[in-house]
Amino acid sequence: MQLLFFAVSALVLLFGHFLVWLSVVKFFSLVTVSAKLTVALVIVFMFISAIASSYMIHKWDNIFTRWYYMTSGFWIGLILNFGLMILVVLIIKLISSLIGFNVEPQLLQTILIAGTLIISVFGLYNAFTPKVKEYEIKVKDLPVSWYGKSVVQISDVHLGPVYRRHFFSKVIDKINKLEPEAVFITGDLFDGMEADFSWMHAPFAKLKTNKGVYYSFGNHDLYLGFDRVKDLLKDGQVKILDNKLVVVDDLQIIGISYSFNQDFDLYEAILENSGYDEAKPSILLYHEPKNINLAIKAGIDLQLSGHTHRGQLFPFGALANLAYKGYGYGLFIKDSFSLIVSSGLGTWGPPMRTPNRSEIVKITLQPL
């Protein structure tokens, strides 16, 4: 299955690069063989780099492979944005022809290049400067010790070759300023590939909470290996909830791990936790925002999820929302059940976000 996915991705990527070459030749009126060949060689090199860097970063973790991987990832985002700007330019040409206005080719070329660069740089800014998104959630029978308390959710950090110590340290500093009662990590803390994680304990050691840090596994954590993740976090303050439940000041906190099993039953996974009581208040950490009706059926009060990245790159936000039946991002409330889907902190593939920013979620708990 992974080989099939890789083959299809490579073919799509190849076709995309071919379209970029055709567009450059057309929009910049390249007529000489040498000009066309030069552009072709550059595009072929970048296509090969996208594949080679992905292979190399899985084999060797060093400053060269990291930057090669990040540059190639940025290139993929760049050509996607280039394609969007091609559409914008074509729309401008169509409208101008309909109203009888002549737009100089040089202006269209400038719009194409400037637009692509502006969107891409803005995407980098969005990816590496997380905002704080705030919600107030009412929980039925919330214990008095949690009244008005703030908790923090982070998701999809993707620690690895791109998101490392500097970024994560800044995230921890931001979280500490929010003075959270507890921190919940809802999957994909790791990007899924082996790397040097010797630096990781220093940022985590600075994280301050009154009631602890709780973490449930996502799909990229599974790629790295649950046992490997547990080993990396064994000496820290993070409590891994691998299909487990803890009760903290009379509030049930349940972590359900991501599963590739098509027969996975979220309802059964919640009920199988020893000591779980549907009548008592609960928070569910579950990476993917699906099977919402099963969480409601199980009596969950608040579900925290991520995974979707809010589409990460335009126009995939709409596709993510469609794929998750309207639960692509944000806060959803049904009776006494609440669901928060975070856009996440890190990125997968291109290290950019358009048109949304990465985020830290601050949740103020109130009694219902």
Secondary structure, DSSP 8 states (H G I E B T S, - for coil): -HHHHHHHHHHHHHHHHHHHHHHHHHHTT--SHHHHHHHHHHHHHHHHHHHHHHHHHHH--SHHHHHHHHHHHHHHHHHHHHHHHHHHHHHHHHHHHHTT----HHHHHHHHHHHHHHHHHHHHHHHHS-EEEEEEEEETT--GGGTT-EEEEE----BTTTB-HHHHHHHHHHHHHT--SEEEEES-SB-SS----TTTHHHHHH---SS-EEEE--HHHHHH-HHHHHHHHTTSSEEE-SSEEEEETTEEEEEE-----TT--HHHHHHTSTT--TTS-EEEEESS---HHHHHHTT-SEEEE--SGGGSSTTHHHHHHHHTTT-SSEEEEETTEEEEE---SS-SSSS--SS---EEEEEEEEE-
